[in-house]
Amino acid sequence: MSTGLNIQGETHDNTEDSCTALKLYRKYLELYQEGGNHYVTKVLYEVYDKGFQLNWKVPDLDAR
């Protein structure tokens, strides 16, 4: 699952944080509608697995 957002930039912005939190909540609602709590849990495990594989480093999207 990807939001397509780069929220790990060089600066910290409370407004950006709030907007990102809202987008994540909307993504949660979308996933919940698709398959309920079990599906949300499955997707979260996939996200955690990917994070572990990448050592919790955000890949450089511009390098692709």
Phi and psi restraints in degrees (range 20) as a CNS / XPLOR table:
assign (resid 1 and name C) (resid 2 and name N)
       (resid 2 and name CA) (resid 2 and name C) 1.0 -138.1 20.0 2
assign (resid 2 and name N) (resid 2 and name CA)
       (resid 2 and name C) (resid 3 and name N) 1.0 140.0 20.0 2
assign (resid 2 and name C) (resid 3 and name N)
       (resid 3 and name CA) (resid 3 and name C) 1.0 -86.8 20.0 2
assign (resid 3 and name N) (resid 3 and name CA)
       (resid 3 and name C) (resid 4 and name N) 1.0 -12.9 20.0 2
assign (resid 3 and name C) (resid 4 and name N)
       (resid 4 and name CA) (resid 4 and name C) 1.0 75.3 20.0 2
assign (resid 4 and name N) (resid 4 and name CA)
       (resid 4 and name C) (resid 5 and name N) 1.0 12.0 20.0 2
assign (resid 4 and name C) (resid 5 and name N)
       (resid 5 and name CA) (resid 5 and name C) 1.0 -105.4 20.0 2
assign (resid 5 and name N) (resid 5 and name CA)
       (resid 5 and name C) (resid 6 and name N) 1.0 144.9 20.0 2
assign (resid 5 and name C) (resid 6 and name N)
       (resid 6 and name CA) (resid 6 and name C) 1.0 -105.9 20.0 2
assign (resid 6 and name N) (resid 6 and name CA)
       (resid 6 and name C) (resid 7 and name N) 1.0 95.3 20.0 2
assign (resid 6 and name C) (resid 7 and name N)
       (resid 7 and name CA) (resid 7 and name C) 1.0 -100.5 20.0 2
assign (resid 7 and name N) (resid 7 and name CA)
       (resid 7 and name C) (resid 8 and name N) 1.0 7.3 20.0 2
assign (resid 7 and name C) (resid 8 and name N)
       (resid 8 and name CA) (resid 8 and name C) 1.0 -106.7 20.0 2
assign (resid 8 and name N) (resid 8 and name CA)
       (resid 8 and name C) (resid 9 and name N) 1.0 39.0 20.0 2
assign (resid 8 and name C) (resid 9 and name N)
       (resid 9 and name CA) (resid 9 and name C) 1.0 -71.9 20.0 2
assign (resid 9 and name N) (resid 9 and name CA)
       (resid 9 and name C) (resid 10 and name N) 1.0 -168.1 20.0 2
assign (resid 9 and name C) (resid 10 and name N)
       (resid 10 and name CA) (resid 10 and name C) 1.0 -80.4 20.0 2
assign (resid 10 and name N) (resid 10 and name CA)
       (resid 10 and name C) (resid 11 and name N) 1.0 -24.6 20.0 2
assign (resid 10 and name C) (resid 11 and name N)
       (resid 11 and name CA) (resid 11 and name C) 1.0 -113.1 20.0 2
assign (resid 11 and name N) (resid 11 and name CA)
       (resid 11 and name C) (resid 12 and name N) 1.0 163.3 20.0 2
assign (resid 11 and name C) (resid 12 and name N)
       (resid 12 and name CA) (resid 12 and name C) 1.0 -112.5 20.0 2
assign (resid 12 and name N) (resid 12 and name CA)
       (resid 12 and name C) (resid 13 and name N) 1.0 129.6 20.0 2
assign (resid 12 and name C) (resid 13 and name N)
       (resid 13 and name CA) (resid 13 and name C) 1.0 -137.0 20.0 2
assign (resid 13 and name N) (resid 13 and name CA)
       (resid 13 and name C) (resid 14 and name N) 1.0 117.9 20.0 2
assign (resid 13 and name C) (resid 14 and name N)
       (resid 14 and name CA) (resid 14 and name C) 1.0 -62.0 20.0 2
assign (resid 14 and name N) (resid 14 and name CA)
       (resid 14 and name C) (resid 15 and name N) 1.0 -35.8 20.0 2
assign (resid 14 and name C) (resid 15 and name N)
       (resid 15 and name CA) (resid 15 and name C) 1.0 -65.9 20.0 2
assign (resid 15 and name N) (resid 15 and name CA)
       (resid 15 and name C) (resid 16 and name N) 1.0 -44.4 20.0 2
assign (resid 15 and name C) (resid 16 and name N)
       (resid 16 and name CA) (resid 16 and name C) 1.0 -62.1 20.0 2
assign (resid 16 and name N) (resid 16 and name CA)
       (resid 16 and name C) (resid 17 and name N) 1.0 -40.9 20.0 2
assign (resid 16 and name C) (resid 17 and name N)
       (resid 17 and name CA) (resid 17 and name C) 1.0 -59.8 20.0 2
assign (resid 17 and name N) (resid 17 and name CA)
       (resid 17 and name C) (resid 18 and name N) 1.0 -44.0 20.0 2
assign (resid 17 and name C) (resid 18 and name N)
       (resid 18 and name CA) (resid 18 and name C) 1.0 -65.0 20.0 2
assign (resid 18 and name N) (resid 18 and name CA)
       (resid 18 and name C) (resid 19 and name N) 1.0 -43.3 20.0 2
assign (resid 18 and name C) (resid 19 and name N)
       (resid 19 and name CA) (resid 19 and name C) 1.0 -63.8 20.0 2
assign (resid 19 and name N) (resid 19 and name CA)
       (resid 19 and name C) (resid 20 and name N) 1.0 -40.4 20.0 2
assign (resid 19 and name C) (resid 20 and name N)
       (resid 20 and name CA) (resid 20 and name C) 1.0 -66.2 20.0 2
assign (resid 20 and name N) (resid 20 and name CA)
       (resid 20 and name C) (resid 21 and name N) 1.0 -40.8 20.0 2
assign (resid 20 and name C) (resid 21 and name N)
       (resid 21 and name CA) (resid 21 and name C) 1.0 -60.5 20.0 2
assign (resid 21 and name N) (resid 21 and name CA)
       (resid 21 and name C) (resid 22 and name N) 1.0 -41.3 20.0 2
assign (resid 21 and name C) (resid 22 and name N)
       (resid 22 and name CA) (resid 22 and name C) 1.0 -65.2 20.0 2
assign (resid 22 and name N) (resid 22 and name CA)
       (resid 22 and name C) (resid 23 and name N) 1.0 -41.5 20.0 2
assign (resid 22 and name C) (resid 23 and name N)
       (resid 23 and name CA) (resid 23 and name C) 1.0 -63.9 20.0 2
assign (resid 23 and name N) (resid 23 and name CA)
       (resid 23 and name C) (resid 24 and name N) 1.0 -39.5 20.0 2
assign (resid 23 and name C) (resid 24 and name N)
       (resid 24 and name CA) (resid 24 and name C) 1.0 -65.6 20.0 2
assign (resid 24 and name N) (resid 24 and name CA)
       (resid 24 and name C) (resid 25 and name N) 1.0 -39.6 20.0 2
assign (resid 24 and name C) (resid 25 and name N)
       (resid 25 and name CA) (resid 25 and name C) 1.0 -63.3 20.0 2
assign (resid 25 and name N) (resid 25 and name CA)
       (resid 25 and name C) (resid 26 and name N) 1.0 -42.7 20.0 2
assign (resid 25 and name C) (resid 26 and name N)
       (resid 26 and name CA) (resid 26 and name C) 1.0 -64.4 20.0 2
assign (resid 26 and name N) (resid 26 and name CA)
       (resid 26 and name C) (resid 27 and name N) 1.0 -36.0 20.0 2
assign (resid 26 and name C) (resid 27 and name N)
       (resid 27 and name CA) (resid 27 and name C) 1.0 -65.2 20.0 2
assign (resid 27 and name N) (resid 27 and name CA)
       (resid 27 and name C) (resid 28 and name N) 1.0 -41.0 20.0 2
assign (resid 27 and name C) (resid 28 and name N)
       (resid 28 and name CA) (resid 28 and name C) 1.0 -58.3 20.0 2
assign (resid 28 and name N) (resid 28 and name CA)
       (resid 28 and name C) (resid 29 and name N) 1.0 -47.2 20.0 2
assign (resid 28 and name C) (resid 29 and name N)
       (resid 29 and name CA) (resid 29 and name C) 1.0 -60.6 20.0 2
assign (resid 29 and name N) (resid 29 and name CA)
       (resid 29 and name C) (resid 30 and name N) 1.0 -40.6 20.0 2
assign (resid 29 and name C) (resid 30 and name N)
       (resid 30 and name CA) (resid 30 and name C) 1.0 -62.1 20.0 2
assign (resid 30 and name N) (resid 30 and name CA)
       (resid 30 and name C) (resid 31 and name N) 1.0 -46.8 20.0 2
assign (resid 30 and name C) (resid 31 and name N)
       (resid 31 and name CA) (resid 31 and name C) 1.0 -64.5 20.0 2
assign (resid 31 and name N) (resid 31 and name CA)
       (resid 31 and name C) (resid 32 and name N) 1.0 -40.2 20.0 2
assign (resid 31 and name C) (resid 32 and name N)
       (resid 32 and name CA) (resid 32 and name C) 1.0 -63.5 20.0 2
assign (resid 32 and name N) (resid 32 and name CA)
       (resid 32 and name C) (resid 33 and name N) 1.0 -40.3 20.0 2
assign (resid 32 and name C) (resid 33 and name N)
       (resid 33 and name CA) (resid 33 and name C) 1.0 -66.0 20.0 2
assign (resid 33 and name N) (resid 33 and name CA)
       (resid 33 and name C) (resid 34 and name N) 1.0 -33.8 20.0 2
assign (resid 33 and name C) (resid 34 and name N)
       (resid 34 and name CA) (resid 34 and name C) 1.0 -68.9 20.0 2
assign (resid 34 and name N) (resid 34 and name CA)
       (resid 34 and name C) (resid 35 and name N) 1.0 -37.2 20.0 2
assign (resid 34 and name C) (resid 35 and name N)
       (resid 35 and name CA) (resid 35 and name C) 1.0 -156.5 20.0 2
assign (resid 35 and name N) (resid 35 and name CA)
       (resid 35 and name C) (resid 36 and name N) 1.0 13.2 20.0 2
assign (resid 35 and name C) (resid 36 and name N)
       (resid 36 and name CA) (resid 36 and name C) 1.0 75.0 20.0 2
assign (resid 36 and name N) (resid 36 and name CA)
       (resid 36 and name C) (resid 37 and name N) 1.0 -169.0 20.0 2
assign (resid 36 and name C) (resid 37 and name N)
       (resid 37 and name CA) (resid 37 and name C) 1.0 -61.6 20.0 2
assign (resid 37 and name N) (resid 37 and name CA)
       (resid 37 and name C) (resid 38 and name N) 1.0 -38.5 20.0 2
assign (resid 37 and name C) (resid 38 and name N)
       (resid 38 and name CA) (resid 38 and name C) 1.0 -60.9 20.0 2
assign (resid 38 and name N) (resid 38 and name CA)
       (resid 38 and name C) (resid 39 and name N) 1.0 -42.2 20.0 2
assign (resid 38 and name C) (resid 39 and name N)
       (resid 39 and name CA) (resid 39 and name C) 1.0 -67.5 20.0 2
assign (resid 39 and name N) (resid 39 and name CA)
       (resid 39 and name C) (resid 40 and name N) 1.0 -41.1 20.0 2
assign (resid 39 and name C) (resid 40 and name N)
       (resid 40 and name CA) (resid 40 and name C) 1.0 -59.8 20.0 2
assign (resid 40 and name N) (resid 40 and name CA)
       (resid 40 and name C) (resid 41 and name N) 1.0 -44.7 20.0 2
assign (resid 40 and name C) (resid 41 and name N)
       (resid 41 and name CA) (resid 41 and name C) 1.0 -61.8 20.0 2
assign (resid 41 and name N) (resid 41 and name CA)
       (resid 41 and name C) (resid 42 and name N) 1.0 -42.3 20.0 2
assign (resid 41 and name C) (resid 42 and name N)
       (resid 42 and name CA) (resid 42 and name C) 1.0 -59.9 20.0 2
assign (resid 42 and name N) (resid 42 and name CA)
       (resid 42 and name C) (resid 43 and name N) 1.0 -46.7 20.0 2
assign (resid 42 and name C) (resid 43 and name N)
       (resid 43 and name CA) (resid 43 and name C) 1.0 -64.9 20.0 2
assign (resid 43 and name N) (resid 43 and name CA)
       (resid 43 and name C) (resid 44 and name N) 1.0 -40.5 20.0 2
assign (resid 43 and name C) (resid 44 and name N)
       (resid 44 and name CA) (resid 44 and name C) 1.0 -61.2 20.0 2
assign (resid 44 and name N) (resid 44 and name CA)
       (resid 44 and name C) (resid 45 and name N) 1.0 -41.7 20.0 2
assign (resid 44 and name C) (resid 45 and name N)
       (resid 45 and name CA) (resid 45 and name C) 1.0 -61.5 20.0 2
assign (resid 45 and name N) (resid 45 and name CA)
       (resid 45 and name C) (resid 46 and name N) 1.0 -38.2 20.0 2
assign (resid 45 and name C) (resid 46 and name N)
       (resid 46 and name CA) (resid 46 and name C) 1.0 -64.4 20.0 2
assign (resid 46 and name N) (resid 46 and name CA)
       (resid 46 and name C) (resid 47 and name N) 1.0 -39.9 20.0 2
assign (resid 46 and name C) (resid 47 and name N)
       (resid 47 and name CA) (resid 47 and name C) 1.0 -64.7 20.0 2
assign (resid 47 and name N) (resid 47 and name CA)
       (resid 47 and name C) (resid 48 and name N) 1.0 -45.5 20.0 2
assign (resid 47 and name C) (resid 48 and name N)
       (resid 48 and name CA) (resid 48 and name C) 1.0 -63.5 20.0 2
assign (resid 48 and name N) (resid 48 and name CA)
       (resid 48 and name C) (resid 49 and name N) 1.0 -40.4 20.0 2
assign (resid 48 and name C) (resid 49 and name N)
       (resid 49 and name CA) (resid 49 and name C) 1.0 -60.5 20.0 2
assign (resid 49 and name N) (resid 49 and name CA)
       (resid 49 and name C) (resid 50 and name N) 1.0 -44.4 20.0 2
assign (resid 49 and name C) (resid 50 and name N)
       (resid 50 and name CA) (resid 50 and name C) 1.0 -64.7 20.0 2
assign (resid 50 and name N) (resid 50 and name CA)
       (resid 50 and name C) (resid 51 and name N) 1.0 -43.0 20.0 2
assign (resid 50 and name C) (resid 51 and name N)
       (resid 51 and name CA) (resid 51 and name C) 1.0 -59.2 20.0 2
assign (resid 51 and name N) (resid 51 and name CA)
       (resid 51 and name C) (resid 52 and name N) 1.0 -42.8 20.0 2
assign (resid 51 and name C) (resid 52 and name N)
       (resid 52 and name CA) (resid 52 and name C) 1.0 -63.2 20.0 2
assign (resid 52 and name N) (resid 52 and name CA)
       (resid 52 and name C) (resid 53 and name N) 1.0 -43.0 20.0 2
assign (resid 52 and name C) (resid 53 and name N)
       (resid 53 and name CA) (resid 53 and name C) 1.0 -60.3 20.0 2
assign (resid 53 and name N) (resid 53 and name CA)
       (resid 53 and name C) (resid 54 and name N) 1.0 -36.0 20.0 2
assign (resid 53 and name C) (resid 54 and name N)
       (resid 54 and name CA) (resid 54 and name C) 1.0 -91.7 20.0 2
assign (resid 54 and name N) (resid 54 and name CA)
       (resid 54 and name C) (resid 55 and name N) 1.0 8.1 20.0 2
assign (resid 54 and name C) (resid 55 and name N)
       (resid 55 and name CA) (resid 55 and name C) 1.0 55.4 20.0 2
assign (resid 55 and name N) (resid 55 and name CA)
       (resid 55 and name C) (resid 56 and name N) 1.0 34.4 20.0 2
assign (resid 55 and name C) (resid 56 and name N)
       (resid 56 and name CA) (resid 56 and name C) 1.0 59.8 20.0 2
assign (resid 56 and name N) (resid 56 and name CA)
       (resid 56 and name C) (resid 57 and name N) 1.0 25.2 20.0 2
assign (resid 56 and name C) (resid 57 and name N)
       (resid 57 and name CA) (resid 57 and name C) 1.0 -101.6 20.0 2
assign (resid 57 and name N) (resid 57 and name CA)
       (resid 57 and name C) (resid 58 and name N) 1.0 134.2 20.0 2
assign (resid 57 and name C) (resid 58 and name N)
       (resid 58 and name CA) (resid 58 and name C) 1.0 -77.2 20.0 2
assign (resid 58 and name N) (resid 58 and name CA)
       (resid 58 and name C) (resid 59 and name N) 1.0 124.6 20.0 2
assign (resid 58 and name C) (resid 59 and name N)
       (resid 59 and name CA) (resid 59 and name C) 1.0 -65.4 20.0 2
assign (resid 59 and name N) (resid 59 and name CA)
       (resid 59 and name C) (resid 60 and name N) 1.0 150.7 20.0 2
assign (resid 59 and name C) (resid 60 and name N)
       (resid 60 and name CA) (resid 60 and name C) 1.0 -75.6 20.0 2
assign (resid 60 and name N) (resid 60 and name CA)
       (resid 60 and name C) (resid 61 and name N) 1.0 103.5 20.0 2
assign (resid 60 and name C) (resid 61 and name N)
       (resid 61 and name CA) (resid 61 and name C) 1.0 -68.8 20.0 2
assign (resid 61 and name N) (resid 61 and name CA)
       (resid 61 and name C) (resid 62 and name N) 1.0 -25.0 20.0 2
assign (resid 61 and name C) (resid 62 and name N)
       (resid 62 and name CA) (resid 62 and name C) 1.0 -74.0 20.0 2
assign (resid 62 and name N) (resid 62 and name CA)
       (resid 62 and name C) (resid 63 and name N) 1.0 -20.7 20.0 2
assign (resid 62 and name C) (resid 63 and name N)
       (resid 63 and name CA) (resid 63 and name C) 1.0 -79.1 20.0 2
assign (resid 63 and name N) (resid 63 and name CA)
       (resid 63 and name C) (resid 64 and name N) 1.0 -8.3 20.0 2
